[in-house]
């Protein structure tokens, strides 16, 4: 290559890089579609920030597990163009409200189109003071609200800003717990009925917690055996037509995790999730090397920086994140792209509120390395419609992202007149 051609290539590289057309893994760039939308949207500034909590006495019903109410928290960003975006996180609204107050100084007067700039400024401030917790959850909610604004301003559904469609519909599994009971059916006593209920609706994957009777970090052989009974009941009812995910909620040490994994191997488990706490990649790498059960990790991690070591060490087979915890929608897109370079699929955690659920349908429509997405029958049948008019609902085991601009859902106005929603103005310009 002669000098002039080399110079031209470098120039072309810089142009493509600036537009976001080149690989973004680990570098922090936004997708090209977001960059283009940001340039086509009108200039605007954030003029008001609101935090929205919910009356703890809300009664929704539809289940017997004590799951009435709303555990989520909303952030609303108003702009001088009259466009309002909304984001969500959960489950500790007192801490989230305080964090929003702390970070409002970095948001008021800013252009919400400055997605990476605002993200990096907030992340830097919290990183220098032990990033995580309510700070990270508020960053995630703010990021969701910014993307909602950008979608509304450009008239595009969120998945278009994230790269467009990789698929038309999204396969879901159902998380089954007695807390979110399905028509009052309990897992321990009604496993076959729950399995058939889901199969009849085209849902061919479920997540269960068969080892809950042990609080860890050690689990007895008897407790493992009793947990396997649930899996055997599912297999007897559905055969191989029902995929099974196992969640251990981070309870076990490495020795117990290896024993659980070995016991699960004959049952063709789709994946085992969060069997240990999230913060030791080498322990997870050791587990992955010793079991044929795919290891999923972890809804509790945040930002591409925390996933990096797990991916580099081969410490997971499936990446899970929660858009309202991991740093937001754009950060989840970067994590997905990073995982894709290792040929690792993503399976998002969605067991929060309706905005998280809607946002997750958009991202999973777009990312190429999608595997399967969490859903919960009680939530989308009972809880979410109490707050949202047009919530995406699975049909025959699949859900479709909304086509309206931004998040694409309509919040019920009566929430704000009935006293169910409690609005606090955090900052105003």
Secondary structure, 3 states (H helix, E strand, C coil): CCHHHHHHHHHHHHHHHHHCCCCCCCCCCCCHHHHHHHHHCCCCCEEEEEEEEECCCCCCCCCCCCCCCCCEEEEEEEECCCCEEEEEEECCHHHHHHHHHHHHHHCCCCCCCCHHHHHHHHHHHHHCCCCCHHHHHHHHHHHHHHHHHHHHHHCCEHHHHCCCCCCCCEEEEEECCCCCCECCECHHHHHHHHHHHHHHCCCCEEEECCCCCCCCCCCCHHHHHHHHHHHHHHHHHHHHHCEEEEECCCCCCHHHHHHHHHHHHHHCCCEEECCCCCCCHHHHHHHHHHCCCCEEECCCCCHHHHHHHHHHCCCCCEECCCCCCCCCHHHHHHHHHHHHCCCCEECCCCCCCHHHHHHHHHHHHHCCCECCEEECHHHHHHHHHHHECCCCCCECCEECCCCCCECCCCECCHHHHHCCEEEEEEEEC
